[in-house]
Amino acid sequence: MRTGGFNGDLPQVQPVLLHGGVLEKKCLSRGSEGLKPGYRRFDPQARALEEENARLKRIIARQTLEIEVKEELIKNGQARWRKGRRS
């Protein structure tokens, strides 16, 4: 283990993880704050649009399924009606 030699305020980090990689760049540019996990902020408006899009897709899927079931029922009902009528 090596104590930080870059700024002096860095936490102890294994040299394998720090040497020449992304962590080193983050460490050099932002100090010890660069080593903390960063979470991407997601635009609330984009999140709302994605939720609405998912809801609309579910509605369309449900309607498509209902139409297919109704078409099958009509098809089967006509076949039965024809059989009953011929007898």
Backbone torsions as a table, in degrees:
resi	resn	phi	psi	omega
1	MET	NA	148.0	-178.1
2	ARG	-132.4	134.5	174.5
3	THR	-78.0	153.1	-175.2
4	GLY	-60.0	128.7	178.7
5	GLY	-107.8	-1.5	-176.7
6	PHE	-75.8	-61.2	-178.3
7	ASN	-113.8	-10.6	-177.6
8	GLY	86.7	-18.3	-178.3
9	ASP	-105.4	10.9	-176.5
10	LEU	-81.4	145.1	175.7
11	PRO	-70.7	167.6	179.7
12	GLN	-70.8	130.3	-177.9
13	VAL	-136.3	143.4	176.8
14	GLN	-67.4	135.4	-177.5
15	PRO	-62.9	-26.0	-179.7
16	VAL	-64.8	-40.4	-178.6
17	LEU	-75.0	-30.6	-172.7
18	LEU	-88.9	-30.9	-170.1
19	HIS	-69.8	115.3	170.0
20	GLY	68.9	14.2	-176.6
21	GLY	-116.2	-165.7	-178.8
22	VAL	-63.5	-40.2	-179.2
23	LEU	-61.4	-38.3	179.4
24	GLU	-63.9	-43.1	179.9
25	LYS	-63.4	-43.5	178.8
26	LYS	-63.4	-40.9	-178.3
27	CYS	-65.1	-43.7	-178.6
28	LEU	-69.9	-35.1	-176.5
29	SER	-84.0	-36.8	-174.3
30	ARG	-118.7	2.2	-178.9
31	GLY	71.1	-148.7	-177.3
32	SER	-68.0	-21.2	176.8
33	GLU	-66.0	-27.6	180.0
34	GLY	-69.1	-18.9	-179.9
35	LEU	-87.2	-13.5	178.7
36	LYS	-74.1	147.8	-179.6
37	PRO	-65.1	136.1	178.7
38	GLY	-109.3	133.7	179.5
39	TYR	-110.8	134.8	179.2
40	ARG	-71.0	135.9	174.7
41	ARG	-83.0	138.3	-178.2
42	PHE	-111.0	130.2	-178.0
43	ASP	-61.3	123.9	-179.0
44	PRO	-60.8	-33.7	179.2
45	GLN	-68.3	-40.0	177.8
46	ALA	-65.9	-38.8	177.9
47	ARG	-63.2	-41.9	178.9
48	ALA	-63.5	-40.5	179.0
49	LEU	-66.0	-39.4	178.1
50	GLU	-65.5	-39.5	178.3
51	GLU	-65.2	-41.7	178.3
52	GLU	-65.3	-40.2	178.4
53	ASN	-61.3	-43.7	178.6
54	ALA	-64.1	-40.7	178.9
55	ARG	-63.4	-43.4	179.4
56	LEU	-65.6	-37.0	177.0
57	LYS	-63.3	-39.9	177.5
58	ARG	-64.3	-40.1	178.9
59	ILE	-63.0	-45.6	-179.7
60	ILE	-63.7	-41.5	179.4
61	ALA	-62.6	-43.1	179.5
62	ARG	-63.5	-43.6	179.7
63	GLN	-65.5	-39.6	178.5
64	THR	-62.9	-42.7	178.6
65	LEU	-63.6	-42.9	178.6
66	GLU	-61.1	-42.3	179.6
67	ILE	-63.5	-44.1	179.9
68	GLU	-63.0	-41.8	179.4
69	VAL	-64.7	-44.0	179.9
70	LYS	-63.1	-40.9	178.1
71	GLU	-62.7	-41.3	177.7
72	GLU	-63.7	-43.0	179.0
73	LEU	-62.9	-41.8	178.8
74	ILE	-65.0	-44.4	179.9
75	LYS	-61.1	-47.4	-179.9
76	ASN	-67.9	-36.7	179.0
77	GLY	-65.5	-40.3	178.3
78	GLN	-66.8	-37.9	179.1
79	ALA	-65.8	-42.3	178.1
80	ARG	-66.1	-41.0	-179.3
81	TRP	-62.7	-40.6	178.9
82	ARG	-66.0	-41.0	179.6
83	LYS	-64.4	-44.2	-179.2
84	GLY	-66.3	-35.5	-177.6
85	ARG	-72.8	-36.3	-178.2
86	ARG	-73.1	-28.8	-175.7
87	SER	-72.0	NA	NA
